[in-house]
């Protein structure tokens, strides 16, 4: 008989709306060392908290089983979750009344023999790793992409774990994930975090352990982006579902960076930046600002707008729409608004740069006709195009003012801004604290999506740049 293999699974799930956009996360941990062996997370569309929590449990148990495919009945899994409902139901002490939960519980019970799994309820604060994975998955789904393990920072935000009192697992994990997990765990330990895998209750506190069952340069105006809170109730799922709401991945009291602890500032104002669809000038790479013609969308541009509309409808996260006054943006915004049943607010400050005498010309034509002016424009954000256009500094000033108004007006909400190359690049540059020359180092395709979250303390986080996956 093979030696017993023991692992811990921490799992969580959340829904931003309950029901609403939902996701789960789970991590498999070596109890002998406290290091993560595998992580899994997924955006699952619109679902309730409880469905997401059960999906997280199933994924965690499946990940543990996949790590040790030859262990058979010798595999022992200790599940830790902050869902009292799931723990009590899977332990057999609470009846499963809701019809949506019964098949999920059956799936969870079928992953491993019931005698191989034990369950423990833990406070939410002790389930940060899985909670962060679930929120990364929900953030990915909101941005139209899939969660990727290689991009996860959940392990860095989780407290370092010390080995538990369980007997050590015999033999090596046998998974390449362990190497990366070890490095992440070392980084977490270097921050001075401290936590035990199975903490001893404070004197007089109840023992809650439950025994049982994934850049090319262009001119900026040249056509060429949480942790969840849970109410600590143990009510039956159909009676009073637990409520979770997203809050910033980066928290701070005074402006700060990194993963240090700080007050919860609530949900950020999330600006989803959609560049308008193509016009006849776009594939010719001509300067098309606010000082020349006001072209309409081409047939390709209208198709791009329709695809963007379907994308945002599937996500279900956009709550407000604000557009540049120029026709190509208004047409793109209207396509999305019609699909989502929302109104469009026009903000004049989101218009494209006025390129003066360069309007309608290609970059090469401008170099040929206004070579000295172009060189000066590229060298200084304070230089305007030939003929009285706008400098990048002037554009940045009005775009920043629009940003401040929008962030204040829509605090905690997700707002779609339909605008142009220079305003979007400027919003990203300002969020990064990058110099003006960074504008020339971003690619921004027609109908592409970028995302920036703005927090209550003034900090910002760029979550997505130039995503065109919805157009393929």
Backbone torsions as a table, in degrees:
resi	resn	phi	psi	omega
1	UNK	NA	132.5	-177.5
2	UNK	-71.2	153.6	179.4
3	UNK	-67.1	148.7	-178.4
4	UNK	-65.3	137.6	174.1
5	UNK	-108.1	129.4	-176.9
6	UNK	-122.9	131.6	176.5
7	UNK	-138.3	161.5	173.9
8	UNK	-112.7	138.0	174.0
9	UNK	-115.7	123.2	171.4
10	UNK	-108.9	126.1	-174.4
11	UNK	-134.1	153.6	178.4
12	UNK	-158.2	162.3	175.3
13	UNK	-150.2	156.8	-179.1
14	UNK	-151.3	158.8	178.2
15	UNK	-137.7	128.0	179.6
16	UNK	-91.9	75.6	-178.0
17	UNK	145.8	-34.8	174.3
18	UNK	49.1	70.3	4.3
19	UNK	-81.9	156.7	-179.9
20	UNK	-178.1	-172.2	177.4
21	UNK	-56.0	125.0	-169.8
22	UNK	-130.9	159.2	177.5
23	UNK	-160.4	167.1	178.5
24	UNK	-133.2	165.1	174.7
25	UNK	-149.0	148.8	177.1
26	UNK	-150.9	148.4	178.8
27	UNK	-133.5	137.7	175.7
28	UNK	-101.4	129.8	-171.8
29	UNK	-122.1	140.0	173.4
30	UNK	-81.2	114.6	-177.1
31	UNK	-70.2	-17.9	-179.1
32	UNK	-76.7	-29.4	-177.2
33	UNK	-119.0	-18.7	-176.5
34	UNK	81.1	5.5	-176.5
35	UNK	-92.8	145.1	176.5
36	UNK	-68.6	136.5	178.1
37	UNK	-102.6	-29.5	-179.6
38	UNK	-157.9	148.1	175.9
39	UNK	-127.3	145.7	175.3
40	UNK	-145.6	145.4	179.3
41	UNK	-158.3	156.8	-179.5
42	UNK	-161.4	140.7	169.8
43	UNK	-85.1	128.3	-172.5
44	UNK	-115.6	13.7	-179.8
45	UNK	82.3	-153.8	-178.0
46	UNK	-82.0	124.4	-179.4
47	UNK	-160.5	172.6	176.7
48	UNK	-89.3	167.5	175.6
49	UNK	-56.5	-45.6	-173.9
50	UNK	-66.4	-39.7	175.5
51	UNK	-61.1	-44.6	-180.0
52	UNK	-63.2	-38.1	179.4
53	UNK	-66.0	-42.9	176.8
54	UNK	-64.6	-39.0	177.8
55	UNK	-63.3	-36.7	176.1
56	UNK	-64.3	-40.8	177.6
57	UNK	-61.6	-48.5	-180.0
58	UNK	-58.5	-44.4	-179.9
59	UNK	-64.7	-39.7	179.5
60	UNK	-65.5	-44.9	177.7
61	UNK	-63.5	-40.4	179.0
62	UNK	-65.3	-38.2	178.1
63	UNK	-65.9	-39.7	177.7
64	UNK	-63.6	-43.8	179.5
65	UNK	-63.2	-39.5	-179.4
66	UNK	-67.3	-28.8	178.5
67	UNK	-67.2	-33.4	-176.9
68	UNK	-128.5	68.5	-174.2
69	UNK	-65.5	-21.0	-177.4
70	UNK	-99.4	3.0	-175.8
71	UNK	-73.6	-30.2	179.5
72	UNK	59.5	-134.7	-178.3
73	UNK	-71.4	-8.7	-179.1
74	UNK	-80.0	-8.6	179.3
75	UNK	-79.0	129.3	177.0
76	UNK	-118.9	126.9	-176.6
77	UNK	-122.6	126.1	175.3
78	UNK	-107.0	114.8	-176.5
79	UNK	-92.9	131.8	176.0
80	UNK	-121.2	120.9	179.2
81	UNK	-140.1	153.6	176.4
82	UNK	-97.4	13.1	172.6
83	UNK	-95.0	104.7	177.9
84	UNK	-61.0	-37.0	-179.2
85	UNK	-57.9	-53.7	-176.9
86	UNK	-64.3	-44.2	-179.3
87	UNK	-60.0	-47.3	-177.7
88	UNK	-68.9	-39.3	179.0
89	UNK	-68.3	-43.7	-179.3
90	UNK	-71.2	-22.9	177.0
91	UNK	-83.0	-8.8	176.4
92	UNK	88.3	6.8	-177.6
93	UNK	-90.7	-23.9	176.6
94	UNK	-114.7	140.1	176.4
95	UNK	-74.0	148.7	176.9
96	UNK	-97.8	104.4	-174.5
97	UNK	-95.2	-34.8	-174.4
98	UNK	-74.6	130.4	-177.0
99	UNK	-62.9	-26.1	178.5
100	UNK	-73.4	-23.2	-177.0
101	UNK	-85.8	-29.0	-174.2
102	UNK	-59.6	-49.2	178.9
103	UNK	-66.8	-31.2	178.4
104	UNK	-68.5	-41.7	177.4
105	UNK	-63.9	-38.4	178.2
106	UNK	-64.8	-39.6	176.9
107	UNK	-63.3	-41.6	179.4
108	UNK	-64.3	-42.6	-178.4
109	UNK	-67.7	-23.5	-176.2
110	UNK	-86.6	-10.6	-177.7
111	UNK	-65.7	-44.9	-179.0
112	UNK	-134.7	158.5	175.6
113	UNK	-58.1	137.8	-178.8
114	UNK	-53.7	-32.9	-179.4
115	UNK	-71.1	-11.6	-178.4
116	UNK	-91.1	-7.3	-171.6
117	UNK	-122.7	133.0	171.6
118	UNK	-120.9	157.8	-174.5
119	UNK	-127.4	144.4	177.7
120	UNK	-140.2	130.7	171.4
121	UNK	-82.8	136.5	177.1
122	UNK	-131.0	153.9	175.5
123	UNK	-63.5	154.5	-179.7
124	UNK	-55.8	-36.4	-178.4
125	UNK	-62.3	-22.8	178.7
126	UNK	-93.1	2.4	-178.6
127	UNK	-117.6	32.2	-172.5
128	UNK	-65.6	-34.5	-176.9
129	UNK	-63.5	-52.7	-179.8
130	UNK	-66.3	-37.4	178.2
131	UNK	-60.1	-43.5	179.5
132	UNK	-66.3	-39.6	176.9
133	UNK	-59.9	-43.9	179.0
134	UNK	-60.7	-41.1	179.7
135	UNK	-71.9	-33.9	173.5
136	UNK	-61.3	-40.8	178.8
137	UNK	-64.3	-42.4	178.6
138	UNK	-66.8	-38.2	176.5
139	UNK	-63.4	-41.6	178.7
140	UNK	-62.1	-45.3	179.0
141	UNK	-62.8	-39.7	177.7
142	UNK	-61.3	-34.8	-177.8
143	UNK	-91.0	7.1	176.3
144	UNK	76.9	29.0	179.9
145	UNK	-137.5	172.9	178.0
146	UNK	-97.8	148.5	175.2
147	UNK	-64.7	138.3	178.3
148	UNK	-124.0	128.5	-178.9
149	UNK	-59.6	-35.9	-176.5
150	UNK	-66.2	-21.1	-178.6
151	UNK	-99.9	-0.4	-175.5
152	UNK	-74.0	141.1	173.6
153	UNK	-118.2	14.8	-176.0
154	UNK	-59.5	-39.8	-178.2
155	UNK	-65.4	-30.2	-180.0
156	UNK	-71.1	-26.8	-178.9
157	UNK	-90.4	-10.2	-179.4
158	UNK	-84.3	145.2	176.5
159	UNK	-61.1	145.1	175.4
160	UNK	-65.3	140.2	-178.0
161	UNK	-106.7	142.1	172.1
162	UNK	-96.1	158.5	179.1
163	UNK	-57.6	145.7	-180.0
164	UNK	-86.0	177.2	179.2
165	UNK	-86.1	1.1	176.7
166	UNK	-66.7	151.4	174.6
167	UNK	-57.4	141.7	-177.4
168	UNK	-64.9	146.9	175.9
169	UNK	-69.8	136.1	180.0
170	UNK	-84.7	130.7	176.4
171	UNK	90.3	162.1	-178.8
172	UNK	-75.4	155.7	178.5
173	UNK	-59.0	-33.8	179.0
174	UNK	70.3	31.0	-179.7
175	UNK	-139.5	134.0	-178.4
176	UNK	-66.0	-19.7	178.8
177	UNK	-59.7	-29.1	-175.7
178	UNK	-61.5	-34.2	-179.4
179	UNK	-63.0	-48.5	178.2
180	UNK	-66.0	-37.8	179.5
181	UNK	-63.1	-37.5	-179.9
182	UNK	-64.2	-40.2	178.9
183	UNK	-65.4	-42.6	179.2
184	UNK	-64.5	-38.8	179.1
185	UNK	-65.0	-36.9	178.5
186	UNK	-65.1	-39.5	177.0
187	UNK	-63.5	-41.5	179.0
188	UNK	-63.8	-40.9	180.0
189	UNK	-65.5	-33.4	-179.4
190	UNK	-66.1	-22.2	178.1
191	UNK	-80.1	-1.5	176.0
192	UNK	84.6	15.1	179.1
193	UNK	-71.3	152.1	179.2
194	UNK	-145.2	131.4	177.8
195	UNK	-164.3	153.6	176.8
196	UNK	-107.5	149.5	-177.2
197	UNK	-64.7	-42.7	175.7
198	UNK	-123.3	85.8	-173.8
199	UNK	-65.2	144.9	176.7
200	UNK	-80.6	129.5	-178.5
201	UNK	-60.8	149.6	175.1
202	UNK	-64.5	152.6	178.5
203	UNK	-53.3	129.0	178.5
204	UNK	87.9	-11.4	179.5
205	UNK	-85.8	147.8	-178.9
206	UNK	-69.5	146.9	175.4
207	UNK	-81.8	116.5	-174.1
208	UNK	-94.1	4.5	179.3
209	UNK	-66.0	131.0	-177.1
210	UNK	-116.5	106.0	177.1
211	UNK	-74.2	139.5	177.4
212	UNK	137.6	-173.1	-176.2
213	UNK	-29.7	NA	NA
214	UNK	NA	NA	NA
215	UNK	NA	98.3	180.0
216	UNK	-89.8	148.5	-176.5
217	UNK	-84.6	140.4	174.3
218	UNK	-148.0	157.3	176.7
219	UNK	-64.2	137.9	-174.9
220	UNK	-54.5	-35.1	-179.2
221	UNK	-96.0	0.3	-176.2
222	UNK	-81.1	126.7	179.1
223	UNK	-58.2	126.8	-178.9
224	UNK	-107.5	NA	NA
225	UNK	NA	NA	NA
226	UNK	NA	141.8	176.1
227	UNK	-107.4	150.1	-178.4
228	UNK	-104.4	147.8	176.3
229	UNK	-99.8	138.7	179.2
230	UNK	-128.1	140.3	171.2
231	UNK	-76.2	136.7	-173.3
232	UNK	-85.7	45.5	179.0
233	UNK	-90.2	158.8	177.3
234	UNK	-120.7	33.2	-176.9
235	UNK	-74.8	157.5	177.0
236	UNK	-62.9	146.2	-171.0
237	UNK	-59.7	-32.8	-177.5
238	UNK	-82.9	-17.8	-175.0
239	UNK	-85.8	-56.2	-177.9
240	UNK	-144.9	87.0	-177.1
241	UNK	-63.2	146.4	177.1
242	UNK	-68.8	144.2	-178.1
243	UNK	-108.5	131.7	175.7
244	UNK	-124.9	142.5	177.3
245	UNK	-136.4	141.0	-177.8
246	UNK	-69.3	147.8	170.8
247	UNK	-141.6	167.4	-165.1
248	UNK	-56.1	143.4	172.6
249	UNK	-71.7	-37.6	176.5
250	UNK	-105.0	118.5	-177.6
251	UNK	-111.0	150.4	178.8
252	UNK	-161.3	152.0	173.9
253	UNK	-91.3	-65.2	166.5
254	UNK	-93.7	159.0	-179.0
255	UNK	-51.2	130.7	-178.8
256	UNK	-153.8	167.9	176.0
257	UNK	-128.9	172.2	177.9
258	UNK	89.3	-165.6	-173.7
259	UNK	-109.5	22.4	-179.6
260	UNK	-66.4	155.5	179.7
261	UNK	-74.2	146.0	-179.0
262	UNK	-165.6	168.5	-177.6
263	UNK	-61.5	150.1	174.9
264	UNK	-75.8	119.9	-175.0
265	UNK	-94.8	2.7	-177.7
266	UNK	83.7	-178.8	-177.4
267	UNK	-69.0	140.4	179.3
268	UNK	-78.6	165.4	165.6
269	UNK	-80.7	116.3	-176.2
270	UNK	-100.6	116.6	-179.9
271	UNK	-98.3	110.5	176.1
272	UNK	-93.0	115.2	-170.1
273	UNK	-100.8	108.9	-179.2
274	UNK	-107.1	117.4	173.0
275	UNK	-74.5	144.2	-179.8
276	UNK	-60.2	161.5	175.8
277	UNK	-71.1	173.9	-176.6
278	UNK	-64.3	148.3	166.7
279	UNK	-116.1	-179.1	178.3
280	UNK	-63.2	-24.0	-178.1
281	UNK	-83.2	-21.2	-172.6
282	UNK	-61.9	-54.1	-178.2
283	UNK	-65.7	-18.9	177.6
284	UNK	-86.8	-1.4	177.5
285	UNK	54.5	51.4	178.5
286	UNK	-101.2	146.4	174.7
287	UNK	-61.0	125.2	-179.3
288	UNK	-138.6	94.7	-175.9
289	UNK	-111.8	-145.8	-179.1
290	UNK	-102.0	2.7	-176.8
291	UNK	-105.1	0.7	-179.0
292	UNK	-117.9	-138.2	177.0
293	UNK	-71.1	166.2	179.2
294	UNK	-118.7	77.2	-171.3
295	UNK	-68.1	152.5	175.2
296	UNK	-89.0	170.8	175.8
297	UNK	-68.1	142.8	172.0
298	UNK	-79.3	177.7	176.4
299	UNK	-59.3	-39.7	177.0
300	UNK	-63.9	-41.5	179.6
301	UNK	-64.2	-38.7	178.3
302	UNK	-66.4	-38.1	176.3
303	UNK	-64.9	-40.3	178.0
304	UNK	-62.7	-40.9	179.0
305	UNK	-63.8	-40.4	179.1
306	UNK	-64.7	-40.0	178.3
307	UNK	-66.2	-39.5	176.5
308	UNK	-62.6	-41.0	179.6
309	UNK	-61.0	-44.0	178.7
310	UNK	-64.5	-37.5	179.0
311	UNK	-61.5	-48.7	-178.3
312	UNK	-70.2	-30.9	176.4
313	UNK	-65.5	-39.2	179.5
314	UNK	-67.3	-36.8	-179.8
315	UNK	-71.7	-41.5	179.6
316	UNK	69.7	26.6	-175.4
317	UNK	-109.1	-20.6	-177.7
318	UNK	-73.2	127.8	-178.0
319	UNK	-111.1	-23.0	-178.5
320	UNK	-142.6	154.0	176.9
321	UNK	-131.3	128.6	177.3
322	UNK	-127.5	135.8	-174.2
323	UNK	-129.7	153.2	165.6
324	UNK	-62.4	153.6	-179.9
325	UNK	-76.1	-11.2	-175.7
326	UNK	-73.2	148.0	-169.0
327	UNK	-56.5	-44.4	-176.8
328	UNK	-61.3	-33.3	177.3
329	UNK	-77.2	-42.1	179.3
330	UNK	-61.5	-38.1	178.3
331	UNK	-67.9	-41.5	177.6
332	UNK	-64.5	-45.3	179.9
333	UNK	-62.9	-39.0	-179.0
334	UNK	-63.2	-37.5	179.1
335	UNK	-62.0	-42.4	179.4
336	UNK	-70.5	-44.3	-178.1
337	UNK	-61.2	-41.2	179.2
338	UNK	-63.2	-37.7	-179.1
339	UNK	-72.1	-34.9	-176.2
340	UNK	-94.2	-10.9	-178.0
341	UNK	72.7	34.3	-178.9
342	UNK	-114.9	160.8	173.3
343	UNK	-89.4	160.4	177.8
344	UNK	-113.2	125.3	174.9
345	UNK	-98.8	134.5	-179.5
346	UNK	-96.0	131.7	175.3
347	UNK	-122.2	113.2	-176.4
348	UNK	-58.8	-30.8	-175.6
349	UNK	-74.4	-6.5	178.1
350	UNK	-91.3	7.4	179.5
351	UNK	-68.4	161.4	179.2
352	UNK	-72.6	164.0	175.7
353	UNK	-56.9	144.6	169.6
354	UNK	-84.7	112.6	-176.0
355	UNK	-92.3	13.3	173.5
356	UNK	56.6	-130.6	-177.2
357	UNK	-70.3	-9.0	-178.6
358	UNK	-86.3	-7.7	-177.8
359	UNK	-55.8	129.6	177.6
360	UNK	85.4	-5.7	-179.1
361	UNK	-95.6	155.4	172.1
362	UNK	-81.6	166.2	178.2
363	UNK	-59.4	-41.2	179.6
364	UNK	-65.1	-39.4	178.8
365	UNK	-65.9	-37.6	177.4
366	UNK	-66.0	-41.8	179.7
367	UNK	-62.3	-37.7	-179.1
368	UNK	-70.5	-39.6	-174.0
369	UNK	-91.2	-34.6	-174.2
370	UNK	-132.3	50.3	-173.3
371	UNK	-54.5	-48.7	-178.3
372	UNK	-65.3	-40.7	178.8
373	UNK	-64.5	-39.7	179.7
374	UNK	-64.9	-42.9	179.2
375	UNK	-61.1	-42.5	179.4
376	UNK	-66.5	-38.3	179.9
377	UNK	-64.8	-41.5	178.8
378	UNK	-68.7	-24.4	-174.9
379	UNK	-89.7	-20.5	-174.1
380	UNK	-142.8	130.3	177.4
381	UNK	-69.4	-12.2	-179.3
382	UNK	-90.5	-3.6	-178.5
383	UNK	-93.4	131.8	-179.9
384	UNK	-93.9	155.5	174.1
385	UNK	-60.7	164.9	179.3
386	UNK	-58.0	137.5	171.8
387	UNK	88.2	20.5	173.0
388	UNK	88.4	28.3	175.0
389	UNK	-77.4	-168.3	-178.2
390	UNK	-99.0	142.3	171.4
391	UNK	-81.1	162.0	176.6
392	UNK	-63.2	-32.3	178.7
393	UNK	-64.8	-40.8	178.6
394	UNK	-66.7	-40.9	178.4
395	UNK	-63.8	-44.0	-179.6
396	UNK	-60.0	-36.2	-178.6
397	UNK	-65.9	-45.4	-178.5
398	UNK	-74.9	-34.2	178.5
399	UNK	-66.8	-40.4	177.6
400	UNK	-63.2	-38.0	178.1
401	UNK	-65.0	-41.5	177.2
402	UNK	-63.4	-43.1	178.0
403	UNK	-57.4	-47.5	-177.7
404	UNK	-61.9	-40.7	178.1
405	UNK	-63.6	-45.4	-176.5
406	UNK	-67.6	-43.6	179.7
407	UNK	-61.9	-41.1	179.5
408	UNK	-68.7	-40.8	-177.2
409	UNK	-69.1	-36.9	-173.3
410	UNK	-116.2	40.5	179.1
411	UNK	-56.4	131.5	178.2
412	UNK	78.4	4.8	-177.5
413	UNK	-116.0	164.6	178.3
414	UNK	-103.2	118.1	-173.3
415	UNK	-118.2	128.4	175.2
416	UNK	-89.0	119.0	175.2
417	UNK	-104.2	115.9	178.8
418	UNK	-98.8	110.8	-172.3
419	UNK	-149.5	-151.2	-166.7
420	UNK	-122.8	-179.6	-177.1
421	UNK	-57.4	-57.6	-174.1
422	UNK	-64.3	-45.8	177.2
423	UNK	-59.8	-41.6	-179.7
424	UNK	-66.2	-47.4	178.6
425	UNK	-60.9	-35.8	179.4
426	UNK	-67.0	-43.3	178.4
427	UNK	-61.8	-40.0	177.9
428	UNK	-67.6	-44.7	-179.6
429	UNK	-60.3	-44.3	-179.8
430	UNK	-65.8	-37.6	178.8
431	UNK	-64.7	-35.9	180.0
432	UNK	-81.6	-13.8	-173.6
433	UNK	68.5	30.3	-176.9
434	UNK	-89.6	156.4	-179.8
435	UNK	-72.6	164.9	-177.9
436	UNK	-56.3	-33.5	-178.8
437	UNK	-64.4	-13.1	176.4
438	UNK	-63.0	-22.3	178.5
439	UNK	-57.9	-32.3	-177.6
440	UNK	-82.9	-0.5	-176.2
441	UNK	-116.6	20.7	175.5
442	UNK	-121.3	136.6	171.8
443	UNK	-96.9	137.4	-179.4
444	UNK	-140.8	102.9	-176.2
445	UNK	-80.5	160.5	176.2
446	UNK	-60.6	137.2	179.2
447	UNK	60.8	22.2	176.6
448	UNK	-80.3	160.2	-178.0
449	UNK	-119.0	132.7	172.6
450	UNK	-129.4	157.6	-177.3
451	UNK	-139.8	133.4	175.7
452	UNK	-131.4	129.9	176.5
453	UNK	-102.4	135.3	-179.4
454	UNK	-117.8	124.6	-174.8
455	UNK	-98.4	166.8	-174.3
456	UNK	-66.0	-20.6	-179.3
457	UNK	-91.0	3.2	-179.7
458	UNK	97.2	-10.0	177.1
459	UNK	-74.7	158.5	178.9
460	UNK	-138.7	156.0	-179.6
461	UNK	-137.6	122.0	176.6
462	UNK	-82.5	118.2	-175.1
463	UNK	-104.6	-19.6	-176.5
464	UNK	-158.5	145.1	178.3
465	UNK	-143.0	126.2	171.7
466	UNK	56.5	45.0	177.5
467	UNK	-81.6	124.8	178.4
468	UNK	-122.7	17.7	-176.1
469	UNK	-61.9	-28.3	-179.2
470	UNK	-72.1	-12.0	-178.8
471	UNK	-93.5	-6.8	-176.4
472	UNK	-95.3	NA	NA
